[in-house]
Amino acid sequence: MKTPRRLATAFLVLLLPTRTLASQPLPRATPESQGVSSAQIRAYIEAADAKVDTMHSFMLVRHGHVVAEGWWKPQTPDTPHVMHSLSKSFTSTAVGLAVSEGKLSIDDPVLKFFPDDAPSEPSANLKKMRVRDLLTMSTGHREEPRFGDSPDWAKTFFAKPVEFKPGTHFLYNSSGTYMQSAIVQKVTGQTVLDYLRPRLFEPLGIDDPTWMVSPQGVSTGGWGLSLRTGDIAKFGLLYLQKGQWNGKQLIPQSWVEMATSKQTSNGSDPASDWDQGYGFQFWRCRHGAFRGDGAFGQFCIVMPEQDAVLAITADCKDMQGELNVVWDYLLPAFHDKSLPEDSTEQTRLREAIATLEVKPGHVANVLKLPRSPAASTQKAP
């Protein structure tokens, strides 16, 4: 085991609550009881601590139980963290819910919702752009519309030339997700944040989420959501469970399956987790997994083959490297059946977690992360 170098506010809980209520945290269990090796989890944590610059937190869920969790000091379980583009997966969830309520269709033209913002003579490609194209990052733009200091983000979006036929050209962007957020607000009369409160956040027991807003008072959609590590894990578990939570179908199963399947191709490199296809604001991964992710290493990784979810927050420069550590060190931890309890390895795991601390020089970056929707004039990425 690596020699302890740092102190931490991190812990591994090895208790088994008998049930989960919306207002309660996810149940905890020993790794071995859920078929996960404590020794291998420790190997993952130590590798992540050594190779990823810089981890903030992780939470591993197997068979609906948290089997390990940790925070790199000064991060804590209650610390809100900016999700960056992981926000996109929540926005697409709002679109799916609005579709299920009959408020829109993914085949609706985007211009339908913005009669006052459209150009006087929209191009043929712009007229063809559908909500589906926003969801799949295939709006037809060669370059992303940049909002910057624009006072009207929708008009800025529509002013950008649409050079390709929508649906034929993948271009990862955040402006299209903002437009999804604006559409949800148009058809529901609520921001995505407020629309999701009773439909997603409250049922999952996600308290006090915040989301930045545009100059028009629209949730930024593609970025700006702040949540806690446990909230990410709950969101991933909801998708792992095909939209069910405590016996209730919060999200239609059909939407979950569409959103997390390959809707458009974005590359062919078998070694890249960014070339496995894209869904509705979810990435496909290697190893049969899918994920929502955000800049600097925010991850909600759902592994259906392992019946597992991994939530990560970080300030990382190499996100593919961060994922490689997951595949190289954590995948071998999963077994089909429960394992004999291993108190020695469980103790070593707790001790390894208790040494974690954000590396010197990164604390200031952690504390400067915006956490409030009050910063409504933040420039678009």
C-alpha positions as CSV (number, residue, x, y, z in Angstrom):
1,M,0.0,0.0,0.0
2,K,1.1,3.5,-0.8
3,T,2.6,5.4,2.2
4,P,0.0,7.8,3.5
5,R,1.0,11.4,2.5
6,R,-2.0,13.5,3.2
7,L,-4.9,14.0,5.5
8,A,-8.5,13.9,4.1
9,T,-12.2,14.4,4.7
10,A,-13.1,11.2,3.1
11,F,-14.6,8.0,4.2
12,L,-15.9,4.6,3.3
13,V,-19.3,3.6,4.9
14,L,-19.8,-0.1,5.4
15,L,-23.4,-0.1,6.8
16,L,-26.5,-1.5,5.1
17,P,-29.7,0.7,5.4
18,T,-32.8,-1.4,4.8
19,R,-34.4,0.9,2.3
20,T,-34.0,4.1,0.3
21,L,-36.3,7.1,0.5
22,A,-36.1,10.1,-1.8
23,S,-34.9,12.2,1.1
24,Q,-32.3,9.7,2.2
25,P,-28.9,9.0,0.7
26,L,-28.3,5.8,-1.3
27,P,-27.9,2.7,0.9
28,R,-24.3,1.7,1.7
29,A,-22.8,-1.8,1.7
30,T,-19.4,-3.5,1.9
31,P,-17.7,-3.9,-1.5
32,E,-17.5,-7.7,-1.1
33,S,-21.2,-8.0,-0.3
34,Q,-21.9,-6.5,-3.8
35,G,-19.3,-8.6,-5.6
36,V,-16.6,-5.9,-5.7
37,S,-13.0,-6.3,-4.5
38,S,-11.9,-3.8,-1.9
39,A,-8.3,-4.4,-2.9
40,Q,-9.0,-3.5,-6.5
41,I,-11.0,-0.4,-5.5
42,R,-7.9,0.6,-3.5
43,A,-5.7,0.0,-6.5
44,Y,-8.1,2.3,-8.6
45,I,-8.0,5.1,-5.9
46,E,-4.2,5.0,-5.6
47,A,-3.8,5.0,-9.4
48,A,-6.3,7.9,-9.8
49,D,-4.5,9.9,-7.1
50,A,-1.2,9.3,-8.7
51,K,-2.1,9.6,-12.4
52,V,-5.0,12.1,-12.5
53,D,-4.3,15.8,-12.0
54,T,-6.4,16.4,-10.0
55,M,-9.2,14.3,-8.5
56,H,-11.8,15.9,-6.2
57,S,-14.2,13.0,-5.4
58,F,-15.6,9.6,-6.4
59,M,-18.6,7.5,-5.5
60,L,-19.0,3.9,-6.7
61,V,-22.4,2.3,-6.8
62,R,-23.0,-1.5,-7.4
63,H,-26.4,-3.2,-7.4
64,G,-27.9,0.0,-6.1
65,H,-25.5,0.3,-3.1
66,V,-22.7,2.7,-2.5
67,V,-19.7,0.5,-1.9
68,A,-16.9,3.1,-1.8
69,E,-16.7,6.9,-1.8
70,G,-14.1,9.5,-1.1
71,W,-13.3,13.2,-1.3
72,W,-9.9,14.9,-1.7
73,K,-9.6,17.5,1.0
74,P,-10.9,20.3,1.0
75,Q,-13.8,18.7,-0.9
76,T,-16.5,17.2,1.2
77,P,-19.8,15.2,0.6
78,D,-21.7,18.5,0.9
79,T,-19.5,20.5,-1.4
80,P,-21.4,21.6,-4.6
81,H,-19.3,21.2,-7.7
82,V,-19.8,22.8,-11.1
83,M,-20.8,20.1,-13.6
84,H,-19.6,21.9,-16.7
85,S,-20.9,19.9,-19.7
86,L,-22.3,17.1,-17.5
87,S,-25.2,19.7,-17.3
88,K,-26.1,18.7,-20.8
89,S,-27.4,15.3,-19.8
90,F,-29.8,16.9,-17.3
91,T,-31.0,19.3,-20.0
92,S,-31.7,16.4,-22.4
93,T,-33.6,14.7,-19.6
94,A,-35.8,17.8,-19.3
95,V,-36.4,17.6,-23.1
96,G,-37.4,14.0,-22.7
97,L,-39.9,14.7,-20.0
98,A,-41.4,17.6,-22.0
99,V,-41.8,15.2,-24.9
100,S,-43.5,12.6,-22.7
101,E,-45.9,15.3,-21.5
102,G,-46.8,16.1,-25.1
103,K,-45.3,19.6,-25.0
104,L,-43.0,19.1,-28.0
105,S,-41.6,16.5,-30.4
106,I,-38.0,15.8,-31.2
107,D,-39.0,16.2,-34.9
108,D,-40.3,19.7,-34.4
109,P,-38.3,22.4,-36.3
110,V,-36.2,24.5,-34.0
111,L,-37.5,27.7,-35.6
112,K,-41.0,26.8,-34.6
113,F,-40.3,27.9,-31.0
114,F,-38.6,31.2,-31.9
115,P,-40.8,33.2,-34.2
116,D,-39.4,36.5,-32.9
117,D,-35.7,35.5,-33.0
118,A,-35.5,33.9,-36.5
119,P,-33.7,35.6,-39.3
120,S,-35.9,37.4,-41.8
121,E,-34.8,35.0,-44.5
122,P,-33.7,31.7,-42.8
123,S,-31.6,29.4,-44.9
124,A,-32.9,26.1,-46.2
125,N,-30.6,24.2,-43.7
126,L,-31.8,26.3,-40.8
127,K,-35.4,25.5,-41.7
128,K,-34.5,21.8,-41.6
129,M,-32.9,21.9,-38.2
130,R,-35.0,19.8,-35.7
131,V,-34.9,19.4,-31.9
132,R,-33.4,15.9,-32.6
133,D,-30.4,17.6,-34.2
134,L,-29.8,19.8,-31.2
135,L,-29.9,16.6,-29.0
136,T,-27.4,14.7,-31.2
137,M,-24.9,17.6,-31.7
138,S,-25.6,17.6,-35.5
139,T,-27.2,21.0,-36.1
140,G,-25.2,21.5,-39.3
141,H,-22.9,24.2,-38.1
142,R,-19.3,24.1,-39.2
143,E,-18.3,26.2,-36.2
144,E,-20.2,26.6,-32.9
145,P,-22.2,29.7,-32.4
146,R,-20.5,31.7,-29.6
147,F,-22.6,33.8,-27.3
148,G,-19.9,35.8,-25.7
149,D,-21.3,39.2,-24.7
150,S,-24.3,38.9,-26.9
151,P,-27.5,40.3,-25.3
152,D,-29.7,37.7,-27.1
153,W,-28.4,34.2,-27.3
154,A,-31.1,32.7,-29.5
155,K,-30.6,35.4,-32.2
156,T,-26.9,34.8,-32.1
157,F,-27.5,31.0,-32.5
158,F,-29.7,31.6,-35.6
159,A,-27.3,34.1,-37.1
160,K,-24.5,31.5,-37.5
161,P,-24.5,29.9,-41.0
162,V,-25.7,26.3,-41.1
163,E,-23.4,24.9,-43.7
164,F,-24.3,21.3,-43.6
165,K,-27.6,19.5,-43.8
166,P,-28.8,19.1,-40.2
167,G,-28.3,15.5,-39.0
168,T,-25.3,14.8,-41.2
169,H,-22.4,16.5,-39.4
170,F,-21.4,16.0,-35.8
171,L,-20.0,19.1,-34.0
172,Y,-19.8,19.0,-30.2
173,N,-21.1,22.3,-28.8
174,S,-22.9,24.0,-25.9
175,S,-25.0,26.5,-27.8
176,G,-27.3,23.8,-29.1
177,T,-27.9,22.6,-25.6
178,Y,-28.8,26.1,-24.5
179,M,-31.4,26.1,-27.3
180,Q,-32.9,22.9,-25.9
181,S,-33.1,24.7,-22.5
182,A,-34.8,27.7,-24.2
183,I,-37.3,25.4,-25.9
184,V,-38.2,23.7,-22.7
185,Q,-38.8,27.1,-21.1
186,K,-40.9,28.2,-24.1
187,V,-43.2,25.2,-23.9
188,T,-43.4,24.8,-20.1
189,G,-43.1,28.4,-18.8
190,Q,-40.4,27.3,-16.5
191,T,-36.6,27.2,-16.5
192,V,-35.1,23.8,-16.9
193,L,-34.0,24.1,-13.3
194,D,-37.5,24.7,-12.0
195,Y,-39.1,22.2,-14.4
196,L,-36.8,19.5,-13.2
197,R,-37.3,20.2,-9.5
198,P,-40.6,18.2,-8.9
199,R,-39.9,15.7,-11.8
200,L,-36.3,14.8,-11.1
201,F,-34.4,16.6,-8.3
202,E,-37.0,16.2,-5.6
203,P,-37.8,12.5,-6.2
204,L,-34.0,11.7,-6.2
205,G,-33.5,13.7,-3.0
206,I,-31.2,16.2,-4.8
207,D,-31.3,19.3,-2.6
208,D,-30.6,22.9,-3.6
209,P,-29.3,22.5,-7.2
210,T,-28.3,25.7,-8.9
211,W,-28.0,26.6,-12.5
212,M,-26.6,29.7,-14.2
213,V,-28.9,31.7,-16.5
214,S,-28.5,33.7,-19.7
215,P,-29.3,37.4,-20.0
216,Q,-32.9,36.2,-21.0
217,G,-33.2,34.3,-17.7
218,V,-32.9,30.9,-19.4
219,S,-30.9,28.1,-17.7
220,T,-27.7,27.9,-19.6
221,G,-28.3,24.2,-20.4
222,G,-25.0,23.1,-21.7
223,W,-23.1,24.2,-18.5
224,G,-23.5,25.9,-15.2
225,L,-25.3,23.3,-13.1
226,S,-23.9,22.7,-9.7
227,L,-24.5,19.5,-7.8
228,R,-22.8,17.2,-5.2
229,T,-21.1,13.9,-5.9
230,G,-23.9,11.9,-4.5
231,D,-26.4,13.7,-6.8
232,I,-24.4,12.6,-9.8
233,A,-24.5,9.0,-8.6
234,K,-28.2,9.1,-8.1
235,F,-28.7,10.5,-11.6
236,G,-26.6,7.7,-13.1
237,L,-28.4,5.1,-11.1
238,L,-31.8,6.4,-12.4
239,Y,-30.5,5.9,-15.9
240,L,-29.1,2.5,-15.0
241,Q,-32.5,1.6,-13.8
242,K,-34.1,2.6,-17.1
243,G,-35.7,5.7,-15.5
244,Q,-37.2,4.0,-12.5
245,W,-36.8,5.2,-8.9
246,N,-38.4,3.6,-5.8
247,G,-40.9,1.8,-8.0
248,K,-41.9,4.9,-10.0
249,Q,-41.1,5.6,-13.6
250,L,-39.6,9.1,-13.5
251,I,-38.3,9.1,-17.1
252,P,-39.9,7.0,-19.8
253,Q,-37.8,3.9,-20.5
254,S,-38.0,4.5,-24.2
255,W,-36.4,7.9,-23.7
256,V,-33.6,6.5,-21.6
257,E,-32.9,3.9,-24.2
258,M,-32.8,6.4,-27.1
259,A,-30.8,9.0,-25.1
260,T,-28.1,6.5,-24.1
261,S,-27.8,4.6,-27.4
262,K,-25.7,5.6,-30.4
263,Q,-27.7,8.2,-32.4
264,T,-24.8,9.6,-34.4
265,S,-21.3,8.6,-35.2
266,N,-18.4,10.7,-34.1
267,G,-15.3,8.8,-34.9
268,S,-13.7,5.3,-35.3
269,D,-10.8,5.0,-32.9
270,P,-11.5,1.9,-30.8
271,A,-9.1,3.3,-28.1
272,S,-11.0,6.6,-27.6
273,D,-14.0,7.1,-25.4
274,W,-14.9,10.1,-27.6
275,D,-15.2,7.9,-30.7
276,Q,-17.9,5.4,-29.6
277,G,-20.9,7.4,-30.7
278,Y,-23.2,10.0,-29.3
279,G,-26.8,9.8,-28.0
280,F,-29.0,12.6,-26.7
281,Q,-26.4,14.5,-24.8
282,F,-24.9,11.3,-23.5
283,W,-21.6,9.8,-24.8
284,R,-21.2,6.1,-25.6
285,C,-18.1,4.6,-23.9
286,R,-15.9,1.5,-24.4
287,H,-16.8,-1.6,-22.5
288,G,-20.5,-1.2,-23.2
289,A,-20.9,1.8,-20.9
290,F,-22.3,5.3,-21.4
291,R,-21.7,8.6,-19.7
292,G,-22.4,12.2,-19.2
293,D,-19.3,14.3,-18.8
294,G,-18.0,17.8,-18.2
295,A,-14.8,19.7,-18.7
296,F,-11.9,19.1,-16.3
297,G,-13.1,15.5,-15.5
298,Q,-16.7,15.6,-14.2
299,F,-18.1,12.1,-15.0
300,C,-21.3,10.2,-14.5
301,I,-20.3,6.8,-15.9
302,V,-23.0,4.1,-16.2
303,M,-21.9,0.5,-16.7
304,P,-24.9,-1.7,-17.4
305,E,-22.8,-4.9,-17.9
306,Q,-21.5,-4.4,-14.4
307,D,-24.7,-3.0,-12.9
308,A,-22.6,-0.1,-11.6
309,V,-22.3,3.7,-11.6
310,L,-19.2,5.8,-11.0
311,A,-19.5,9.5,-10.2
312,I,-16.3,11.6,-10.4
313,T,-15.5,15.2,-9.9
314,A,-12.1,16.5,-10.7
315,D,-9.9,19.4,-12.1
316,C,-8.2,17.2,-14.7
317,K,-6.3,18.1,-17.8
318,D,-6.4,14.6,-19.4
319,M,-10.0,13.3,-19.4
320,Q,-9.2,10.2,-21.5
321,G,-6.4,9.4,-19.1
322,E,-8.9,9.7,-16.2
323,L,-11.2,7.2,-18.0
324,N,-8.3,4.9,-18.7
325,V,-7.6,4.6,-15.0
326,V,-11.3,3.5,-14.5
327,W,-11.1,0.8,-17.2
328,D,-7.6,-0.4,-16.2
329,Y,-8.1,-0.6,-12.5
330,L,-11.7,-0.6,-11.6
331,L,-13.3,-2.9,-14.2
332,P,-11.3,-5.9,-12.7
333,A,-12.9,-5.2,-9.3
334,F,-16.4,-6.5,-10.4
335,H,-17.5,-10.1,-9.9
336,D,-20.7,-11.8,-10.8
337,K,-21.4,-13.0,-7.3
338,S,-20.7,-11.7,-3.8
339,L,-17.3,-12.2,-2.3
340,P,-16.2,-13.4,1.1
341,E,-15.9,-10.4,3.5
342,D,-12.3,-9.2,3.7
343,S,-12.0,-7.0,6.8
344,T,-8.2,-6.6,6.2
345,E,-8.6,-5.1,2.7
346,Q,-11.6,-3.1,3.8
347,T,-9.5,-1.5,6.5
348,R,-6.7,-0.8,3.9
349,L,-9.3,0.8,1.6
350,R,-10.5,3.1,4.4
351,E,-6.9,4.0,5.2
352,A,-6.1,4.8,1.5
353,I,-9.2,7.0,1.2
354,A,-8.2,8.8,4.4
355,T,-5.0,10.0,2.9
356,L,-6.5,11.9,0.0
357,E,-6.0,15.6,-0.5
358,V,-6.1,18.0,-3.5
359,K,-2.6,18.5,-4.7
360,P,-0.8,21.7,-3.8
361,G,-1.6,24.6,-6.2
362,H,-5.1,23.4,-7.0
363,V,-7.0,24.5,-3.9
364,A,-7.5,28.0,-5.2
365,N,-9.0,26.6,-8.4
366,V,-11.5,24.5,-6.4
367,L,-12.7,27.4,-4.3
368,K,-13.1,29.8,-7.3
369,L,-15.6,27.5,-9.1
370,P,-18.9,29.4,-9.6
371,R,-21.7,27.9,-7.6
372,S,-24.6,30.3,-8.0
373,P,-27.0,31.1,-10.8
374,A,-26.5,34.7,-9.8
375,A,-23.5,34.7,-12.2
376,S,-25.9,35.0,-15.1
377,T,-23.5,37.0,-17.3
378,Q,-20.8,34.3,-17.4
379,K,-19.6,34.1,-21.0
380,A,-20.5,31.0,-22.9
381,P,-17.7,28.4,-23.3
